[in-house]
Amino acid sequence: MNSRRDFLQKLAPLMALPLLPKTLEACNAFNTSNYDGRVLRVAIMGLGSYGTRVADAMRACTKAKLVGVISGTPSKIKDWQVKFNIPQKNCYNYENFDSIKNNPDIDAVYIITPNALHQNQAIRIANAGKHVICEKPMAINANEGVEMIAACAKSKVKLLVGYRMHFEPKTLEIIRMRKAGEFGKILFFQSLSGFKIGDPTQWRLNKQLSGGGSMMDIGIYAINGSRYMIDEEPVWVTAQETKTDYERFKEGIDETIQFQLGFPGGAVASCLSTYNMNNLDRFFLNGEKGFAELQPATGYGPIKGRTHKGELSQPHVTHQTMQMEEMAGIILENKQPVIPVDGDEALKDLKVIDAIYLAIKTGNKVDLKL
Amino acid sequence: MNSRRDFLQKLAPLMALPLLPKTLEACNAFNTSNYDGRVLRVAIMGLGSYGTRVADAMRACTKAKLVGVISGTPSKIKDWQVKFNIPQKNCYNYENFDSIKNNPDIDAVYIITPNALHQNQAIRIANAGKHVICEKPMAINANEGVEMIAACAKSKVKLLVGYRMHFEPKTLEIIRMRKAGEFGKILFFQSLSGFKIGDPTQWRLNKQLSGGGSMMDIGIYAINGSRYMIDEEPVWVTAQETKTDYERFKEGIDETIQFQLGFPGGAVASCLSTYNMNNLDRFFLNGEKGFAELQPATGYGPIKGRTHKGELSQPHVTHQTMQMEEMAGIILENKQPVIPVDGDEALKDLKVIDAIYLAIKTGNKVDLKL
């Protein structure tokens, strides 16, 4: 495992070569585990609190390694260089990061910036020939998502979206049970998703950066959860917005939205997305033969869950560690996750978000074609 | 306590005399407890399964006593006479029950018949000068409810509706906590109400008798619960119906309805009413400072509940025993329940049901004026 050629020969049967970026390399000098396979070398773009969480979690990864940063704040870059042992040659700012194209030591960029910046940044990364991992929401509307998917396809790089729950063990156990028919025909899903948002000056409450309010940030868990829990694509949506604080939640920033989804098999989903209350975070899946509940369902953990058969006992994992480990497998080995995390998957959520905003604007039920 | 006069003299300061029916008597020969106060002597109209449940539960009542029956089935009357020691003179059928007017040994009639029959039966009972206790829904629409209220007012009899949860200890503890401000400003309520209905030939699935589907039967718990948990009257409603089984749930019989209520203080309620799934029956009240959950919330018990302060430990009571005991207090002593159970209270639920059906028919949000 000492050369690109050796590596590619060994892995060739397992992967789809056209999707590998030109700069992909097998090994990473920083990786100290016993693992001697390929390592995905990742740069993080956006060094905020969630970026820090991902970086810390990646310390426990075997297949993924933080090797670079992209930030507009030189002092943050310096701090991260020290904390994560990042060489100067792997540090970029928002003006010069297109030159990452010429850096053979970075395979992928994880974009963890405000939502409204994702599209442009992702396209630039794709054009630089690097795999794109983008935090959710992938973009602020479906049109942007389509453009991102096209750019990544054109550059033959992968586009993955940070759906960390897709790798969470209790979530996956429920999916396994559903596939095994243990809940019978699925009839209902519910997600209560939200929290009381703090600092009123944060970018999440600035439409120019966030593209929307709670729906973009936390409501998307309800949309996405409805889809992977029921395992169908919704065919209609209705939605109702309420706002109690017009100062904090300005025009275009939704505070609370209830929405309902209808599925082809007759199941319905009832969802709440909010920035104005805590004590939520519950998934509930109901079928003819049984049910599953996750509460908390999507927090950083530990997730708690039960079904009609009893408590779920799968161990807690750090979601971001698991996500990055699995995404490395997807990119390097063409591994197929149980629940997709690619651009097509994320685009469906954006289409539902678009439809929810339209349903609120018009007051009408909106048909969906995902 | 041997004469009507002695009794009235003793109780006069406690009660509103104009509301007492002429036939009210203080004691009941069948009452064997140490209680020596007044007893409400009740006839049950409709000897089905729920009527039987109420009758059995009334055995444990001190202030209320089953003394009569009204039924269209002579064999049922005979069975009940034996089981509950009911004299022949207190037995009626649906043709002759207006003559209950001349029976001084019956104070009130509890109507436990199919929904669509309530209005006519309640008015006849009111015209006979007897107090009316009516199972929920009080009627199948608000217009009928208005007529029932008017008839009872005209005859100066009370009209109470079988909202048994209004007397349930864990429910009342949550109400107490809310009034004490322990949840802070109320932001959200949710009710998941429903069950998979059995026998397709039952009256509940016959529009002529039921007046509607799951909404009439179980969705009303969600409406009513929203109102007493939030302690405001909703100002708008939106609703979405879905149907998967057109054979079982014929025209006018709703299978599943999701509905949302908006309240003046900004709180919202998210509710589900269904006849097509089990594993539901959850109330969730969320405020700025804490939350309460009941699950099961409205079944016959035991109810289970918790709040942000921990599990609720109030003892289980047989709901129907408690209800009848408290209703005797309301009728005999003009006792004021924590949550009203009168016709005005029930009318508000009927107005919401009317609005939900209108919202489904039109696809529009419907304003409410309760």
Interface residues (C-beta under 8 A of the other chain):
Chain A: L187 F188 Q190 L192 K196 T238 Q240 T242 T244 T256 Q258 Q260 G262 G266 V268 S270 L272 T274 N276 M277 N279 L280 F284 N286 G287 E288 G290 F291 H308 G363 N364 K365
Chain B: L187 F188 Q190 L192 K196 T238 Q240 T242 K243 T244 T256 Q258 Q260 G262 G266 V268 S270 L272 T274 N276 M277 N279 L280 F284 N286 G287 E288 G290 F291 H308 G363 N364 K365
